[in-house]
């Protein structure tokens, strides 16, 4: 894992929305990296800043009211936050591509599938002929498991089922061989069997093409099945980060524990499913203390007045919780002794 090069690095990212009620920090000083060929999951409840993070990377934050107010997004040696719209258009789709939640709103209903796929190719490959672009589009449709690809090129989006439309979106995202694919809840609008197929397809393409995937979801089952590492977000901050097996076996942050407890287990019959008490706070409404304190069963006085740092509790595990403050010191001491 450590031998892999970090292909996308987000450092101290802050994205705020300027409204009549004041400045609302949707993403507040987050750091993470995506490595070559890795599948990284970002999980959290609705409103925690997952989608705003992905839109910030793509340079698609609606402006106004949104704006990246701090931090860097490093792709190779480029800082994406410093690029102009024209420069960003060369990166978007070519180096970093994105699949959105609902394919019907992403595909243009007035153009055929073939027309839209070829357009995506010809924007970035200006020296390609239409014939070559058409062949590449058909090849990509076959790659994502769509039958009768040649005939599909003539179809319009409304003639396809939801699962087929999402496969077309994946084909369109991968058509220029991007280094990073951002998938924002790509299976939300699909039924369970199609969900499983789409996730299997993304995992297969990740292994075959070595495309790094940033998978944004609120479904922990999807993370367990597909991702290698996971970042847990809450109220615009990262509260825990680590490899999937460790997070699922030994979750540290009370919020992560709550999320895992909320997943129904078919092996045991329960009278009532667990849910984390309370709701996600409105962004910017908590000015001091831990943002999860009001919903946390382990909260003590310090949690209400100070915001914990993201403590390194092992070489691969980070947690934003005062309960693990001493563990960071122990880990540091252990590292010094070993070295």
N, C-alpha and C positions, 0 to 999 in steps of 0.2 A: 504493500500500500504506500509506504513512505517513498519507495523508489519512483512512483509515478509523479510526473510533473504536474504542478497546478496550472490548469489551462485558463481558469477564470477565477479571479480573486476579488472579493468584495471587502473593502476596508472602511470601517467607520461610516457606513452609508446612512444618510439621514434624508428622508423624503417627507416634506410637509405640505399641507394643504392650507391655503390662505382663504379663510372664509369671513363672513360678517361677524361670526362669534370669536374671531381671533385665529391664531396659527395653530393648526392641529398636526402634531407629529405622527404620521401613520407608520413610518419606519424610523426607529430611533437608535442610531449608532450600532449597526450590526456588522459583524465580521464573519465571513466563511469563505471557503474555496472549493472549487470543483476540479477534480483531477482527471487526467486523460482516461477515457474509457470507463469512467465511474458512473454509477447511478446514485445520485444524492437526493434524499427526500427532504422536503420542508413540510412539516405538519403543524396544525393548530386549528382552533375554532375559527369560524367566520368572523372577520373583522380584526384579525391579529396582525395583518400586514403582509401575508404571504403573496397575494397577487400584486400588491403595490411593489414588492421587492422585484418580482419578475418584470413588471412594466418598467421599473427603473433601469434594469439591466438592458432592456430592449430600446430604451429611450422613447417609450410610449406613454409616459405619465401625462394625463390630460392637463394641458397648461393653457390659460389658467383653469382651475385654482391650484393645481399641483406643481411642485418644483423640488428638484434635488438640491438640498441646502447644504450638504456637506458630504465628505468622504470621497472615495475613489472606487471605480469599477475597472479593474485591470484585465484586459484580454490580451495575452502576450505582452507586448511592450506598449500597448495603447491604453490610455485612460478614456473609457467610453463616455464619461461625464463631460469631457472637454471637447468632444467632437461636434462639428456643426451638423445640421440636419442632412446636408448633402453627403458628408463623410459617413454619417450613421447609416444612411440608406445602403451604402456599399457593404457595411458589416451585417446589417439586418437581413436575414434570409440566406446570406452567403456564408458567413462565419458562425453567427449565432441565429438560430431559427426558433420559432415558437408555435406551439399548438394550443388553441384556446378551448374553453369549456364547451361551447356550443357550436358545432361545425356549420349549422345552418345560417348563423349570423356572420360567419367568417367567409363563406363562399358566396359569390355574386350570383343571384338567381337568374340573371339575364344572359349569362355566358355559359357555354358548355364546359364540362370538366377539362377536356383537352385544351381548350382555349386558355383557361386559367392556369393550368400546369405549364403550358408552353410560355405564357407570359412571365411566370416566375423564373423560368430558365433564361429567357432572352434578356431580361433586365440585367442579369449579372454576367451572362456569357454573350457579349455583344458580337463576337466573331463567329458564333454558331449559325448555321442555316436553319430554316424552319423544319426541314426534313430531319436534321440531326436532333433538334429539340423535341420533335414529335416522337422519335425513336426512344429518346431518353425518358420522356413522360410515360410511354407504354412500358418501358423496362421498370420504372419505379412503381407503377400500378401493379405489375406482376410481383415485384419484390414485397409489397405489403399484402399480398395474398388475395388480390381481387381477380376473379375469373373474367373471361372475355374482355380483356383490357382494351382491345382495339375498338370494340363497340361502345364501351364505357366512355371513350373519349368524345363521343358524339352526344352523350346524355347530359341533361341539365340536373343541378343539385336536387330538385324536388322529385326526380325519378329514382333516387337512391334511398336506401334505408339509412337509419341513424348510424349504424355500425359501419356501413360502406362509406358514408360521408366522412366519418372520423378517420377511416383508412386513407381516403383521398387527402385529407388534411395532413396526415403523417407523411404521405408520399410527397406532397407539396413542400413540406418543411425540410425533407431530406434530399430534395432534388438537386441541390447545389453542394452536397456533401459538407454540411456545416460541422464545425468541431464540437459545438455545444447545442443541444436541443432542450429547450425549456417547455415542459408540458404542464400547463395550468389546469389541474383537475380534468384530464382528458377523458375520463370515463363517467363523469357525473350524470350526463343525460342518457346513459345507455343501460340496458338491462344486464343482469348479472353474468349471463353466459357470454354476451358480447364483450362486457368489461374484461372478463378473463382472457378472451382472445386478443383484445387490444393490448393488454399488459404483457401477455406472452410475446406478441409481435414486437413491442418496444424493447423488451429484454433481448429478444433474438437479434434485432437490428443493432442494438448496443454492442452485442458480442461480435456480430459479423462485420460491422463497419467501424467499430471502435469509437463510436460517437458518445461523448459524455452527455448524460441526461440529468437535468435538474427537474425532479418530479414534485409538483406542488399538489398536496392533497389534504383532506381531513380524515381519510380512511386509513387506519393503522394496519388493516389487513393488507391493503395495497402496498404499504411500506415494507411489511414483513416479507411479502412475496417477491418484491421487485428490487428494493434498494440495498445498498451496501452500508451507507452511512445515513444518519438522519439528524436534522436540525429541528428542534421543537421551538416554535415561536409563541409568544404570548404578549398581547398589548404592545406590539411594535418592537419587542426585544427578543433576542435568543435566550431561552431559559435553560436549554440543555442541548448538548451535541455529543455524538459518539457513534461507534459502529452499531448497526442494527441488532446483532445478537446480544450485545452488552446492554443496550437500552431496554430491550424487551425482557432480559433476564434480571437485570439489576437497575431499574429506573431510580434516579436519585431525587430529582425535583418533584415536589408534591403535585405539581400540575401534570407532569408526565405520568406519575402513578395514577392520578385521577383519570387521565385519558385512557390508559390501559385497562383500568377497572371498568370503564364505561363500555368496553367492547363485550357484547353478549357472548357467552360461552355455551355452546350447544350440548356440552357433556353434562352440565349440571342444571337442574331445574331451580330457578329462583322465583320467589314471589314478586320481587320488584327489581328492576334493573338499576344499577348504580348510576348516578349522575352527579357531576361536580356542582355543589350549591352555588347560587348566584349567577351572574352573567358577565361576559367580557366587558370591562369598563370602556367607556367612550374614550377614544384616543385623546391624550392630553389632559384628561380629567384628574389624574393622580400626579401630583407634583412632588410628593416626598414619600419615602418608604417603598417597600417592595410592591410591585403592581399586582401581585397575586395574594397579598396578605389578607384582604377582606374575604377571600374564598378558601383560605388555607387552614386546615385543622391543626397544623404545627406552629402557627404564627405566635411570636412572642414580642415583647415591647420594642426591641431593636428593629423588627420587621416593619413597624409602623412609622419609624422615623428615618431610617437609612435604606438606600437602595443597594442591594448586594452586587458585587462584581461577578463576572463569569469566572468561577474558580476552576483551576485545572486539577481535577481529582484523581486522574491517572494520566498516563502518556497519551491516551486517545479519548479521554472523557472529560467534558467540561460541564459545570452546573452553576446556575445563578441562584444560590441558596445559602443563607448563613449557617445552616446545619452542616455544611461541608467546608466551611472556612478553614477549620483546623486540618481537614484532610489534605488540603492543598499544601500546607506547611509540611505535613508528614511525607507527601509525595515528593516534594522538593528535597527534603532531607535524604530520603531513600535514593533519589537520583544522584545526589552528591556523593553518598557512600559508595554506590555502585560504580560511579565514574572514577 
